[in-house]
Amino acid sequence: MRHSTLRPGLLVSLKTSVMGNVSYQRRDIINEASHSKWETDRIIADPAEHEAASKARNAARSLIAKVCTASAFGLLCPEADSDKLEAAIKDARKITEEFNSKAALSRVHVYVITGKVASDDVEAVKAINSEVRELLADMETGLKNMDPKVIRQAASKAKEVGGMLTAEAAARVQIAIDAARASATAMVKAGEQAAAEVDLSTIRRIKEMRTSFLDLDEENEIARPVEKARAVDFAKG
């Protein structure tokens, strides 16, 4: 029996843009058949409005992103948080509508497309498992190289992805995160004096957690039946 590591949720495609208030002027410096060179000037008609537009765009994007989990495949939102996502999208659009109603030259837009991700979606489970394995592998690399920065970056990303995992799977990832962060903290405290030894016990623990996210489809799938045909005896002519 295959146990899914993925919580049902939504794949969120988010696009934000600022239009208007910016123009470009190009000047050709060299324009020959074998050689071209030019300069481009970017001109903002109203710098204050452009800055306000960028802030509105970032604020709108942040509202939506913070209720989602960032992954290598885009933003993911657990199904249980779909109401929060819907509210965030509405609030984000209010921000852009309020800005656009007052701006003279700029327009801010927010576009969101969502698609359902089922917990038994084989490809989705493989994708998430792959990302978890890579992040755990990054933690191992950080530990082997005695690099707290790499460890903490990978741990933070793994924590985010953990939001889309089942409780059991998330708990396994959390064990690795806690162990890696503790080791990173010890490295920082030890400083450069440490002829500190590589934390082999933590590496083993993370490796065990990483193994639990391997895809075992080949072993779980039922073997295709082999058709048996009756042998044909071709008589010699």
C-alpha positions as CSV (number, residue, x, y, z in Angstrom):
1,M,0.0,0.0,0.0
2,R,1.4,3.4,-1.0
3,H,1.3,6.1,1.7
4,S,1.1,9.6,0.3
5,T,3.4,12.3,1.8
6,L,1.4,15.1,0.3
7,R,-1.5,17.0,1.7
8,P,-4.3,18.0,-0.8
9,G,-4.0,21.6,-1.8
10,L,-3.8,24.2,-4.6
11,L,-1.0,25.1,-7.0
12,V,-1.1,28.9,-7.2
13,S,0.2,30.7,-10.2
14,L,0.7,34.4,-9.3
15,K,1.6,37.2,-11.7
16,T,1.9,40.9,-10.7
17,S,2.8,43.8,-13.0
18,V,3.3,47.5,-13.1
19,M,2.4,49.2,-16.4
20,G,2.8,52.7,-17.6
21,N,4.8,55.7,-16.5
22,V,8.0,54.3,-18.0
23,S,9.3,54.9,-21.5
24,Y,12.5,53.9,-23.3
25,Q,14.6,55.8,-25.9
26,R,17.1,54.0,-28.0
27,R,20.1,55.6,-29.6
28,D,22.1,53.7,-32.2
29,I,25.9,54.3,-31.8
30,I,27.1,51.8,-34.4
31,N,24.8,50.3,-37.0
32,E,26.7,48.2,-39.4
33,A,26.0,44.9,-41.1
34,S,28.6,43.1,-38.9
35,H,28.5,45.3,-35.8
36,S,25.7,46.9,-33.9
37,K,25.8,49.0,-30.7
38,W,23.2,51.1,-29.0
39,E,22.3,52.8,-25.7
40,T,18.9,52.8,-24.1
41,D,17.6,55.4,-21.7
42,R,14.8,54.5,-19.3
43,I,12.7,57.5,-18.5
44,I,10.2,57.6,-15.6
45,A,7.7,60.4,-16.0
46,D,6.6,60.5,-12.3
47,P,9.2,58.8,-10.0
48,A,7.1,59.2,-6.9
49,E,4.1,57.5,-8.5
50,H,6.3,54.7,-9.9
51,E,7.7,54.0,-6.4
52,A,4.2,53.9,-5.0
53,A,3.2,51.5,-7.7
54,S,6.1,49.2,-6.9
55,K,5.1,49.3,-3.2
56,A,1.5,48.4,-4.0
57,R,2.6,45.6,-6.2
58,N,4.9,44.1,-3.6
59,A,2.2,44.5,-0.9
60,A,-0.4,42.7,-3.0
61,R,2.0,39.9,-3.9
62,S,3.1,39.5,-0.3
63,L,-0.5,39.1,0.9
64,I,-1.0,36.1,-1.3
65,A,2.5,34.6,-1.0
66,K,2.5,34.5,2.8
67,V,-0.5,32.1,2.9
68,C,1.3,29.8,0.5
69,T,4.3,27.5,0.6
70,A,7.1,28.5,-1.7
71,S,8.4,25.5,-3.7
72,A,10.5,24.8,-6.7
73,F,7.3,24.3,-8.6
74,G,5.6,27.5,-7.6
75,L,3.4,28.5,-4.7
76,L,1.4,25.8,-3.0
77,C,-1.5,26.3,-0.6
78,P,-2.9,23.5,1.6
79,E,-6.6,22.9,0.9
80,A,-7.4,23.7,4.5
81,D,-6.1,27.3,3.9
82,S,-8.1,27.9,0.7
83,D,-10.4,30.4,2.5
84,K,-7.3,32.3,3.7
85,L,-6.0,32.3,0.1
86,E,-9.3,33.6,-1.3
87,A,-9.4,36.4,1.3
88,A,-5.7,37.3,0.5
89,I,-6.5,37.5,-3.2
90,K,-9.4,39.8,-2.5
91,D,-7.3,42.0,-0.2
92,A,-4.5,42.1,-2.8
93,R,-6.9,43.3,-5.5
94,K,-8.3,46.0,-3.1
95,I,-4.7,47.3,-2.8
96,T,-4.3,47.5,-6.6
97,E,-7.8,48.9,-7.2
98,E,-7.1,51.6,-4.6
99,F,-3.8,52.6,-6.1
100,N,-5.2,52.5,-9.7
101,S,-8.1,54.7,-8.8
102,K,-5.7,57.5,-7.7
103,A,-2.7,57.0,-10.1
104,A,-2.5,59.1,-13.2
105,L,0.2,57.2,-15.2
106,S,0.7,53.8,-13.6
107,R,-1.4,50.7,-13.3
108,V,-0.8,47.7,-11.1
109,H,-2.3,44.3,-11.9
110,V,-2.6,41.0,-10.0
111,Y,-3.4,37.8,-11.7
112,V,-4.0,34.5,-9.9
113,I,-4.7,31.0,-11.4
114,T,-5.2,28.0,-9.1
115,G,-5.2,24.3,-9.8
116,K,-6.1,21.4,-7.4
117,V,-3.3,19.1,-6.3
118,A,-4.7,15.8,-4.9
119,S,-2.9,13.9,-2.2
120,D,-2.9,10.8,-4.4
121,D,-1.6,12.6,-7.5
122,V,1.5,10.4,-8.3
123,E,3.4,13.1,-10.2
124,A,2.7,15.7,-7.5
125,V,3.9,13.4,-4.8
126,K,7.0,12.6,-6.8
127,A,7.7,16.3,-7.3
128,I,7.4,17.2,-3.6
129,N,9.4,14.1,-2.5
130,S,12.1,15.1,-4.9
131,E,12.3,18.7,-3.5
132,V,12.4,17.4,0.0
133,R,15.2,15.0,-0.8
134,E,17.2,17.8,-2.5
135,L,16.8,20.1,0.5
136,L,17.8,17.3,2.9
137,A,20.8,16.6,0.7
138,D,21.7,20.3,0.9
139,M,21.7,20.1,4.7
140,E,24.0,17.1,4.5
141,T,26.4,19.0,2.2
142,G,26.4,21.9,4.6
143,L,27.2,19.7,7.5
144,K,30.0,17.9,5.7
145,N,31.5,21.3,4.6
146,M,30.9,22.9,8.0
147,D,28.8,25.6,6.4
148,P,26.1,27.0,8.8
149,K,24.7,29.3,6.1
150,V,24.0,26.5,3.6
151,I,22.5,24.4,6.4
152,R,20.1,27.2,7.6
153,Q,19.0,28.1,4.1
154,A,18.1,24.5,3.2
155,A,16.4,24.1,6.6
156,S,14.3,27.2,6.1
157,K,13.2,26.0,2.6
158,A,12.4,22.6,4.0
159,K,10.3,24.1,6.7
160,E,8.2,25.9,4.1
161,V,7.7,22.8,1.9
162,G,6.8,21.0,5.1
163,G,3.5,23.0,5.0
164,M,2.3,20.8,2.1
165,L,3.3,17.5,3.7
166,T,1.1,15.1,5.8
167,A,1.6,15.3,9.5
168,E,3.7,12.1,9.5
169,A,5.9,13.3,6.7
170,A,6.3,16.8,8.1
171,A,7.3,15.3,11.4
172,R,10.1,13.4,9.7
173,V,11.4,16.5,8.0
174,Q,11.2,18.5,11.2
175,I,13.4,16.0,12.9
176,A,16.1,16.6,10.3
177,I,15.6,20.4,10.4
178,D,15.9,20.5,14.2
179,A,19.1,18.3,14.2
180,A,20.7,20.4,11.3
181,R,19.9,23.7,12.9
182,A,21.3,22.6,16.3
183,S,24.5,21.5,14.5
184,A,24.7,24.8,12.7
185,T,24.3,26.7,15.9
186,A,27.1,24.6,17.5
187,M,29.4,25.4,14.5
188,V,28.8,29.2,14.9
189,K,29.5,29.1,18.6
190,A,32.6,27.1,18.1
191,G,33.9,29.7,15.6
192,E,37.1,29.3,13.7
193,Q,38.9,27.6,16.6
194,A,37.0,24.5,16.2
195,A,38.9,21.8,14.8
196,A,35.3,20.8,15.2
197,E,34.5,17.4,13.8
198,V,31.8,16.9,11.2
199,D,28.6,15.9,13.0
200,L,28.3,12.4,11.6
201,S,25.4,11.4,13.8
202,T,23.3,14.3,12.5
203,I,24.3,13.4,8.9
204,R,23.2,9.8,9.5
205,R,19.8,11.1,10.9
206,I,19.2,13.3,7.9
207,K,20.2,10.6,5.5
208,E,17.6,8.3,7.2
209,M,14.9,11.0,6.8
210,R,15.9,11.5,3.1
211,T,15.6,7.8,2.4
212,S,12.0,7.9,3.7
213,F,11.1,10.2,0.8
214,L,12.5,7.9,-1.9
215,D,10.0,7.0,-4.6
216,L,9.3,3.3,-4.4
217,D,6.9,3.1,-7.3
218,E,8.7,0.3,-9.0
219,E,8.3,-1.9,-5.9
220,N,4.8,-0.9,-5.2
221,E,3.4,-1.3,-8.6
222,I,1.8,-4.6,-9.5
223,A,3.9,-6.4,-12.1
224,R,2.4,-6.5,-15.5
225,P,1.1,-10.0,-16.2
226,V,3.2,-12.0,-18.7
227,E,1.1,-13.5,-21.4
228,K,1.8,-17.2,-22.0
229,A,1.2,-18.4,-25.4
230,R,1.2,-22.1,-26.4
231,A,4.4,-23.1,-28.2
232,V,4.0,-23.7,-31.9
233,D,5.8,-26.7,-33.4
234,F,6.9,-25.8,-36.9
235,A,7.4,-29.1,-38.7
236,K,10.4,-29.2,-40.9
237,G,9.5,-29.2,-44.5
